[in-house]
Amino acid sequence: MSAEKLLDWFFPRRCPFCGRVNLSDLPCGNCQKTLPWLLGPSARSHVEFIEDAVSALEYRGAVRGAVLGLKFGKKLARAKPLGLLIGQCVQDQLAEPFDLVSWPSLSGKHRRKRGFDQGERLAKEAAAVLGTRPTRLFVKEDRPAQSGLKDPAERRANVLGAYRLRDPEAVRGKRILLIDDVLTTGATLSECARVLRAAGAESVCAATLAKAGPGRARA
């Protein structure tokens, strides 16, 4: 028996949305039928400084539970199936090839407190679907968490100037894809894209697992 099969025997994979034992990295059959998928124009969002932003699901119900379980419940096994869905969304919705795949990094303080960076985990899995590896482009100053801010203006002000590039020359003339868990107001992705544009990036697109509609709870 292979090491992978042994792990599945002792620690069976589970659907990240309902928790049922599931032999696939995709959602279980029932969730594939019932999840709030975003298709066609509904999958797209306008985000300043970003050419195209797409999301796979609406941020509600089991989708919200899956994201919160990853971020705050440290259910790290969910990163693979959730990242896989982001990668598939990119393949379905974005035709442009990308030179770099990255994510809005957590600040050092928040990463130490959480123990991991969920964006990095999701970007790794999404990038694998696209046949590449993610590159850490950003360093973030310590700021209050976006999840604690409700007003869009507050969220925008909170991230303004919070991100800088590790190596600005690395993004010049590049087509860049940003990966994140949830698109709420778009403030974080917009600020990262602004920094990339200022450094000479040719284009910036974004893909998230989910999109929060008006009035929906924030991640």
N, C-alpha and C positions, 0 to 999 in steps of 0.2 A: 504494500500500500504506500502511495506517495505521501510526502510530508504534507502536501496541501489537503489530501483526502483525510489524513489523520487529524489535521486541525479542524476540518469540517465535521468530523465525527465527534470530537470532544468539545468543540466550540462552534456549533452550527451557525451558518450565516442566517441572518434574519432580515426580513423586509424592513427598511429604515422607517417606513411610514406606519405600519400596523404591528410590527414586532413578530409576525409569524415566521417560523422556520422557512427558509427559502434558499434553494440550492443555486440560484442565479444571483448575479450582482445587480440585475434589474429589479424593479419593484415586483412584488408578487402579482399573480394574475388578477386577483380581485382589485388591487390598488391600481394596476394599469388601466382598469376599466372605470374606476371611480375618482381618481385624482383630478383636480381642477387644472387640466392642461391648458396652456395658452398656445393657440394656433393662428397662423396667418398674421394679419396686422395687430391683433391683440397681444402678440408676443413682443412687440416692439415698443420702445419708449424713447421720448426725446430727452436727451441729457446734454447739457451745454458742453461744448468742446469735444463731443464724441460723435463720430459719423453714424454709428449704428449701435444700439443697445438692445439686446434680446434677453428674454427670460423664458424658462421652461414651464413654470407653474405659477398659479396664484398663491400668495402667501396667506393661507388660512387653513384651519383644521389640522389634518394630519401632516401637512407640509410644514406648518409652523412648528408643530411638535417635533418633527424630525430635525429641523434647524436648531431649535433650542436645546434638544438633546445632545447635538454635536457640540455646540458652543459652550453651554453651561453645564451639561450633564456629563461631559467628557466621554461621550459614546463615540469614540474615534473610529470604530468600524463603519460608521455611517458615511465617513468621508468618501470612501470608494464608490458606493452606489450613487451618492448625490453628485459627486464630481463627474461620474460617468454620464449622468443625465445632462449636466452642463455641456460636456463635450459633444454629446449627440445633438443638443440644441444648436451649438455652433455649426456643426456639419449641416444641419437642416436649414438654418436660417441665414448663415453668413457665407458668402461665396469667396470672399477675399482670403488669399493665403496670408499668413502672419509670420513676421520675422522673429518676434518675441512674444511670449506669453508670461504674464505676471499677475500681481494682485496688490491691493492696498495693504501694506504690511501693518501689523499691530505695533504700537510703541513697545520699547523694551520693558517698561513697567507692566503693561497689560499682558505681554507675552509671558513674563515670569509668573505673574499671578495666575494666568490661565494654564500655563504649562505647555502651550502649543499655540500655533497660529492657524485658525480654521481656514482662512483664505489660502494659505500656503498648501494645506492638505487638499483642498478642493481644486486648486490650480494644478497640482501635481497629477491628480486623476484625470482632470479634463484635458490637460496637455497630452497625457498618454493616449487618449482617444485620437488626438490630432497628430500623433506620431512624433512628439517632441517633448522637451522638458521645460518647466517654468524657470524663469530667471528672476531673482529678487532684485528689483530696481529701486525700491524706496526705503528711506529711513523716516520714521514718523516721530515727531515730538510727542511728549506725553500730554494728552488733553482729556477732558471728561469724555466718557463713552457716549457715542451717538444715540445709543438706545435709551439714554435718560433724557433726551431732548425731544420735545414734541413739535415745536414750531419750526417750519422749514427754514426761516431766516436764522434761527438759533443754530440749527444744524449746519447751515452754510458757513456761518461765522466761526463755528467751532473748529472746522477743518481748514479754514483759509490760512495758508502758510504753514500748515502742520506737516506737509510732506516735502522732502527734498530727495533728489536723485543721488544714488551712491556713485554713479559714474555718468554724468550728463552726455559724454561723447558716445556712450554705448547705445543711445537711443536716436542719435541724429540720423535722419533719413530712413528710419525703420517703421514698419507697419506693426503696430502693437495691439495685442488683445489683453484686456484686463478681465480677471475672473473675480467674482465675489458671491456671497451667499444670497443676500436679499437686496433688491433695489427698492428703496423707500422714497426719499426725495431726490436721490441721485447726487447729493452733495459730495459724498466721498469720491465717487467715481469721477465726477466733474472736476474736482480739485486735482486729482491725480492726472487726469487728461490735460488739464491746463498746464501743469508742470511739465508734462511730456512735450506738449506743443511748444512751450517756451524754449525747450532744449533742442527743438528741431525735428521732432518725430514727424514722419510723413503723414501718418494717420493713426487714429486710436478708435478701437471698437471695444465693446464690453458685453459680457454674458454673465448672467446670474442664474442661480437655481430658481429663484422665485421673485415675484414682484408684488409689493404691497399696494392694494388699491386705496382710494380715498377713505380715510377713517379707520383703516385696518391697523391692528396692533403692529408695533415695530419690533425688530429683532434686537 
